[in-house]
Structure formats: C-alpha cells, structure tokens
Amino acid sequence: EKFKRMYEKSMIKKRYMHLTE
C-alpha cells in the first residue's frame, strides 16, 4: 500500500510538472 501511494504521488508530480512545462 505504501508503495502504491508513493507511486501515485510520483505520477501526479510528473504529470503536474509536464503540464507546467
């Protein structure tokens, strides 16, 4: 579960950075 949460957070961060760029 912890890994899944970290994975989701990481994906959101990547997506957010991609949108800002």
PDB file of N, CA, C and O in Angstrom, chain B, residues numbered from 101:
ATOM      1  N   GLU B 101       0.846  -1.207   0.000  1.00  0.00           N
ATOM      2  CA  GLU B 101       0.000   0.000   0.000  1.00  0.00           C
ATOM      3  C   GLU B 101       0.879   1.254   0.000  1.00  0.00           C
ATOM      4  O   GLU B 101       0.628   2.208  -0.736  1.00  0.00           O
ATOM      5  N   LYS B 102       1.908   1.226   0.839  1.00  0.00           N
ATOM      6  CA  LYS B 102       2.784   2.399   0.922  1.00  0.00           C
ATOM      7  C   LYS B 102       3.419   2.673  -0.442  1.00  0.00           C
ATOM      8  O   LYS B 102       3.520   3.817  -0.883  1.00  0.00           O
ATOM      9  N   PHE B 103       3.837   1.603  -1.088  1.00  0.00           N
ATOM     10  CA  PHE B 103       4.477   1.760  -2.400  1.00  0.00           C
ATOM     11  C   PHE B 103       3.490   2.338  -3.404  1.00  0.00           C
ATOM     12  O   PHE B 103       3.839   3.196  -4.215  1.00  0.00           O
ATOM     13  N   LYS B 104       2.251   1.856  -3.339  1.00  0.00           N
ATOM     14  CA  LYS B 104       1.226   2.345  -4.273  1.00  0.00           C
ATOM     15  C   LYS B 104       1.017   3.845  -4.069  1.00  0.00           C
ATOM     16  O   LYS B 104       0.887   4.600  -5.032  1.00  0.00           O
ATOM     17  N   ARG B 105       0.986   4.261  -2.819  1.00  0.00           N
ATOM     18  CA  ARG B 105       0.766   5.682  -2.522  1.00  0.00           C
ATOM     19  C   ARG B 105       1.926   6.502  -3.071  1.00  0.00           C
ATOM     20  O   ARG B 105       1.720   7.549  -3.684  1.00  0.00           O
ATOM     21  N   MET B 106       3.129   6.030  -2.851  1.00  0.00           N
ATOM     22  CA  MET B 106       4.311   6.743  -3.344  1.00  0.00           C
ATOM     23  C   MET B 106       4.283   6.796  -4.870  1.00  0.00           C
ATOM     24  O   MET B 106       4.636   7.807  -5.478  1.00  0.00           O
ATOM     25  N   TYR B 107       3.856   5.687  -5.476  1.00  0.00           N
ATOM     26  CA  TYR B 107       3.787   5.629  -6.939  1.00  0.00           C
ATOM     27  C   TYR B 107       2.776   6.646  -7.461  1.00  0.00           C
ATOM     28  O   TYR B 107       3.060   7.386  -8.403  1.00  0.00           O
ATOM     29  N   GLU B 108       1.623   6.677  -6.858  1.00  0.00           N
ATOM     30  CA  GLU B 108       0.587   7.636  -7.285  1.00  0.00           C
ATOM     31  C   GLU B 108       1.074   9.061  -7.106  1.00  0.00           C
ATOM     32  O   GLU B 108       0.876   9.904  -7.980  1.00  0.00           O
ATOM     33  N   LYS B 109       1.704   9.329  -5.988  1.00  0.00           N
ATOM     34  CA  LYS B 109       2.223  10.676  -5.729  1.00  0.00           C
ATOM     35  C   LYS B 109       3.246  11.045  -6.790  1.00  0.00           C
ATOM     36  O   LYS B 109       3.252  12.161  -7.309  1.00  0.00           O
ATOM     37  N   SER B 110       4.102  10.099  -7.098  1.00  0.00           N
ATOM     38  CA  SER B 110       5.155  10.335  -8.089  1.00  0.00           C
ATOM     39  C   SER B 110       4.531  10.607  -9.451  1.00  0.00           C
ATOM     40  O   SER B 110       4.983  11.491 -10.178  1.00  0.00           O
ATOM     41  N   MET B 111       3.498   9.853  -9.796  1.00  0.00           N
ATOM     42  CA  MET B 111       2.840  10.044 -11.092  1.00  0.00           C
ATOM     43  C   MET B 111       2.184  11.417 -11.146  1.00  0.00           C
ATOM     44  O   MET B 111       2.274  12.104 -12.164  1.00  0.00           O
ATOM     45  N   ILE B 112       1.540  11.817 -10.085  1.00  0.00           N
ATOM     46  CA  ILE B 112       0.882  13.130 -10.051  1.00  0.00           C
ATOM     47  C   ILE B 112       1.920  14.230 -10.208  1.00  0.00           C
ATOM     48  O   ILE B 112       1.699  15.200 -10.932  1.00  0.00           O
ATOM     49  N   LYS B 113       3.044  14.079  -9.535  1.00  0.00           N
ATOM     50  CA  LYS B 113       4.105  15.087  -9.609  1.00  0.00           C
ATOM     51  C   LYS B 113       4.621  15.173 -11.039  1.00  0.00           C
ATOM     52  O   LYS B 113       4.812  16.266 -11.574  1.00  0.00           O
ATOM     53  N   LYS B 114       4.845  14.026 -11.648  1.00  0.00           N
ATOM     54  CA  LYS B 114       5.353  14.011 -13.026  1.00  0.00           C
ATOM     55  C   LYS B 114       4.349  14.670 -13.957  1.00  0.00           C
ATOM     56  O   LYS B 114       4.720  15.473 -14.812  1.00  0.00           O
ATOM     57  N   ARG B 115       3.086  14.330 -13.789  1.00  0.00           N
ATOM     58  CA  ARG B 115       2.032  14.877 -14.645  1.00  0.00           C
ATOM     59  C   ARG B 115       1.946  16.387 -14.430  1.00  0.00           C
ATOM     60  O   ARG B 115       1.808  17.144 -15.391  1.00  0.00           O
ATOM     61  N   TYR B 116       2.028  16.824 -13.181  1.00  0.00           N
ATOM     62  CA  TYR B 116       1.956  18.243 -12.864  1.00  0.00           C
ATOM     63  C   TYR B 116       3.117  18.988 -13.511  1.00  0.00           C
ATOM     64  O   TYR B 116       2.932  20.045 -14.114  1.00  0.00           O
ATOM     65  N   MET B 117       4.315  18.425 -13.379  1.00  0.00           N
ATOM     66  CA  MET B 117       5.486  19.069 -13.979  1.00  0.00           C
ATOM     67  C   MET B 117       5.340  19.124 -15.493  1.00  0.00           C
ATOM     68  O   MET B 117       5.739  20.101 -16.127  1.00  0.00           O
ATOM     69  N   HIS B 118       4.775  18.085 -16.063  1.00  0.00           N
ATOM     70  CA  HIS B 118       4.599  18.026 -17.518  1.00  0.00           C
ATOM     71  C   HIS B 118       3.602  19.101 -17.961  1.00  0.00           C
ATOM     72  O   HIS B 118       3.777  19.722 -19.010  1.00  0.00           O
ATOM     73  N   LEU B 119       2.576  19.311 -17.170  1.00  0.00           N
ATOM     74  CA  LEU B 119       1.571  20.316 -17.524  1.00  0.00           C
ATOM     75  C   LEU B 119       2.149  21.720 -17.402  1.00  0.00           C
ATOM     76  O   LEU B 119       1.871  22.589 -18.228  1.00  0.00           O
ATOM     77  N   THR B 120       2.948  21.931 -16.373  1.00  0.00           N
ATOM     78  CA  THR B 120       3.524  23.262 -16.171  1.00  0.00           C
ATOM     79  C   THR B 120       4.537  23.579 -17.263  1.00  0.00           C
ATOM     80  O   THR B 120       4.793  24.742 -17.575  1.00  0.00           O
ATOM     81  N   GLU B 121       5.112  22.518 -17.842  1.00  0.00           N
ATOM     82  CA  GLU B 121       6.114  22.755 -18.869  1.00  0.00           C
ATOM     83  C   GLU B 121       5.460  22.873 -20.216  1.00  0.00           C
ATOM     84  O   GLU B 121       6.145  23.075 -21.219  1.00  0.00           O
TER      85      GLU B 121
END
